[in-house]
Amino acid sequence: MDPKTVVKDKFFIVIRGKSRKGFCRGCIGRVEAEVQRGELMGLLYCGGSSAGSPKSGGIVRREDTYPLTRHQAQLLLFISLASKRLELLCNPQLFSAICELSQGDLVVVKHKKGHLPALVKNLMQIGRKESKDDLHMLGFELEYVDSDHNLSSKKPAPLPLFSAADIVQVVPSYSVPLGLHWKDGQCGSLHRKAVTRINSMPNIGSHARPVRESLTEQSVIQSQSSNTSHVPLEVGSMVEVVSNSGITVYGVIQWLGFLEGKTEEWAGIELDYEVNGCSDGKYGGQRYFTCKGNRALFVPITKCSPDSRFVCSSTGRETHKPIDTPPVPLFEDPDEDAPPIPESEVLSLLVGKMKGIQGHFNSCYLDATLFSLFSSSMTLDNICQKPADSEQPIACTLRKIVNRLRRQGFVPAESVMNFRKHLGCDTFRTEEKDPEEFITVLFQKVLCMEPLLKLRSREETCQGAYTFQIFLEKEQMGKMPTVQQLLDTSCLSGDLKFEEMPSCLIVQMPRFGNKYKMFSHIIPSTELDVTDLLYNSPRECFICGHLAEYECLQCLPDRKLQPGRIKQYCTICKTQVHTHPSRQGHSPKALAVPAGVASDSPAPRHMMQLFAVLCIHTSHYVSFVKYGPDPHSWLFFDSMADRCGDDQHGYNIPEIRACPELGDFLSQPEEELACLNSSQAPELLRRLLCDSYMFFYQKPATPLS
């Protein structure tokens, strides 16, 4: 296997796969050569103070990496945590903007007090380059623009140094008022690391006065934007306010009216980020609206101007467009249906803003459900009883939504609203519905499918259903149950069995929207074992492994018999187990044993795989989707992750984020998961555990990609 020489200075970051010869997810490497079968031989850059020096060489699969420019590699290398590198990489719009930052640009950075605006002063080279293989790290020297510290005649303190992961927002240069000059901050020596300014970003002259004030009503002046001053402002309008020092802040008007002692109309603005000197919606001790602390600014309405980051039409009516967002391409739907997106293409097609299904008018329940069912799973493609009638407008509309999602990675809000209109009921068009109600209508009326589940009850009657609702007493479970435990306990408590192995199983958790949930945390089971929940199917004795003939509900929580596991026994083991004094009051129930099965024959296991989770928090639905067999192939989808414009004239910005960290978490043993402190878990993992509403499972025979 002879390596092929490649062009030098090709860098990469490992985005997936298991650790291989030193390369792990999130590490930065440089390509040295390309070997056969799509493998790269490269140098690995270590972390810490010597991050710029190559640690060792190794081989990694090309498909497990993402190519980087030298500049991108240097920025990511200064981020110490590999998880933070991957998180930033999954936000391509922000990362691209950070890579293009130049001197004088305004950014918003994480701070112990919240988020604060800061000015880019210099791009810094960090580390010493002692050999040709070394790579400088890059960080940003920033100066807070709303600092309330007093000026001192002493030598200025060194400006703080930030990594790319500390920047949460980049304010476009054209949104900063022209003609402003900023005080240059001299950077002292940093003893821990060698730091060098890059010549392409030199210091600015220090002739301008510094910005050292918090934002209050006394420091606000009227914006000089004459071309937008005639636009009427109202509650919900996006506005900007310029301080006396020339700093522009942005926000949304949440209140309009007259304050006591004031003769003109004032506006209460919720700012985009925290600013010293602001409140949480109070003014003069009285509350006018509620928001996070240090985000409420009260100024005369004459001091406000429409947000200049959004263009205005000649008629004066605001038209809001997302910054740097390309127009949605036209879509021509071919005759054939699009297959689910292959695992290798999902990240490039779906991850980012303006991706997925665009939400509109409380459509998140529908957006999240459709994305969960159709983005990557082939289950419904395989089990539809008959093709949807192409002559029916609703079936045609759904088909276009699915095809557009799988081919372009984006479905505009108009398509979703058209689909909601075809559903027939007015409430589907204007109100938020329960996902289970929508799923029933979708499967029964649109896809013309038979019930996904056939449930046999104690009375030997068989009923059809599209979702399985968990019903049980809270005392039957621990504080942090798994989906497997909930399903087993609910079926035994209700004396229910599946008539046959379902192709798709949608399990609804014991909660009612955002108002009530029985368990604060639920652990996802990546696989469901439904062997013991099938009617007239051979089952193994819990004790000896022979053919089971009885099952016992009262044994389910027994701590001496693996609590949470279904207990079924052969005749001999049933008698022996229930001779114990604590179990003599149990009532084992006889099972329907298949004819012709030998008592010592091993029972085949029937497993189902998790492919999506629907979550709800504060009346808003989002979803997690497993898009491939790799344990790390997880996406997070929010159809209303951001908003452009106000309620009347704006629109929602959907976003899809890769969340491979879920794979690392879910691969842990259930015993370790039950001991997790969710308050210390990452944001998306916490949402998965606390907000889960529906779990979607499918047969392993139906591939994920």
Secondary structure, DSSP 8 states (H G I E B T S, - for coil): ---EEEEEEEEEEE-SS--BTTB-TT-EEEEEEEETTTEEEEEEE--GGGTTSEEEEEEEEGGGEEEE-HHHHHHHHT---HHHHHHHHT-HHHHHHHHT--TT-EEEEEETTEEEEEEEEEEEEES---STT---EEEEEEEESS------SS------EE-GGGEEEEE-GGGS-TT-----------SSS-EEE-TTS----S-S--------GGGEE----GGGTTS---TT-EEEEEETTS-EEEEEEEEEE--TT--S-EEEEEESS--TT-BSSEETTEES---STT-EEEEEGGG-EE-TTS-B-TTS-B----TT----------SS------HHHHHHHH-EES-EE---SS-HHHHHHHHHHHSS--HHHHH-SS---TTSHHHHHHHHHHHHHHHHSEE-HHHHHHHHHHT--HHHHHS---HHHHHHHIIIIIS----SEEEE-TTS-EEEESSEE----GGGS-SS-BHHHHHHHHHHHTT-EESS--SEEEEE-SEETTTEES-S--B--SEEE-GGGBTT---B-TTT-SB--EE-STTTT-GGG-TTS--EE-HHHHHHHTTSGGGTT---EE----TT--TTS-----EEEEEEEEEEETTEEEEEEE-SSSTT-EEEEEEEEEEES-TTT-EEEEEEEE-THHHHHHTS-HHHHTT--GGGS-HHHHHHHHHEEEEEEE-TTS---
